[in-house]
Amino acid sequence: MSSAVSVAYQGEPGAYSEQAIFDFFGPQEAVQPVPCATFDDVFDNVTGGKCDYGVVPVENSLGGSVHRNYDLFMRHALHLVGEVIVRVRWYLYALPSVTLEEVKRVISHWQALAQCERTLSQLLPTAEREPVYDTAGSVKMLAESRRRDTAAIAGRRAHDLYGLPILREGLEDDPTNYTRFVVLSRSPELPPQARAEVASAQTFKTSIVFAMRNRPGALYRALAVFALRDIDLTKIESRPLQGSPWEYVFYLDFIGRADELNCRRALDHLGEFATMLRVLGSYPRAATQNEKEQSP
C-alpha cells in the first residue's frame, strides 16, 4: 500500500465521500483513503502535504450546496483537478432482530436526514431525528452502542464494514439523488492516477471565484463576459465576503478550459472590473447519469 496515492475525505469508511475516491482514482488497492473528522482537516492534510489529494462534496441535487467547502476554497491555495458525481442511495440500519416498531430515534448526518424526511415521516412518524457527524459513522456508532431503540441511515457499503442488517433500502425522498464531489490538489495538473475514463474526458469545466464593487448592474456585467462569448455557465453561488458585511464573493462554474482562447478572453474581461479573481481549477467534467446510460 506504500505506493498507493493517499486521499483525504471527511467521514468514516463506507461514506459516499470514500466511494467518490474509488470512482475517481480506481480500485481500492490503488488508493489509500484517509478518513478525517472535519472538512477543515481534509483541506489541512492536503495543504500540509500529509495527503496527496482530497475529495470533498460541493453540492447535492436535493440538498443544495455544501457551503463550508466553498468557504474553505478561499482559505487554502489548493487547485480543483477533478469532479465526481455519485448516485446517493440511503439504507436504514438497526441491530439484529430489531423491528420498525422498536425504533424511537434515527441518527445520521443532517444532509441524509433531510434527504429522507418525507420517507421517515411515513415510516417512523414519531421517531426522533438526531444529526451526527457522518452517515457511515452513524452505523459505526450504532454498532458500538448496541441501542435497540435506534436506527441509522447510511450507504450500502456500511453493511459490509459494520455488519448490521438493513431494515429498509431506498429511503431517499427522490430517486434522482446525486452528490457532486471535487478533487483537491496542491498542483493544478490532473492526477496521473485518475481513472482512464476521467483522463480521456473531452469536455472540461472551470471553477472560479471573484468579487466586485457593489454597484448597479455589476453582476450583470460579470455574467455578460461569458454570454457574449457563448460560454455555458453551469453554476453560480454567492458567499459572504469575510471582513466586509453585506458584500459577497461569487463562485462560478463554466464549460471550457481557462487556457482556451475564448475562455481566457472572458476571464481577462472579467478581471478588468473584478476586485478579486481567482481560477480554482480546470478539470474534466464528470459525465451525467443520462450520458452514462447512453454511452456504448
Order of alpha helices (4+ residues) and beta strands (2+ residues): beta-alpha-beta-alpha-beta-beta-alpha-beta-beta-beta-alpha-alpha-beta-alpha-beta-alpha-beta-beta-alpha-beta-alpha-beta-beta-alpha-beta-alpha
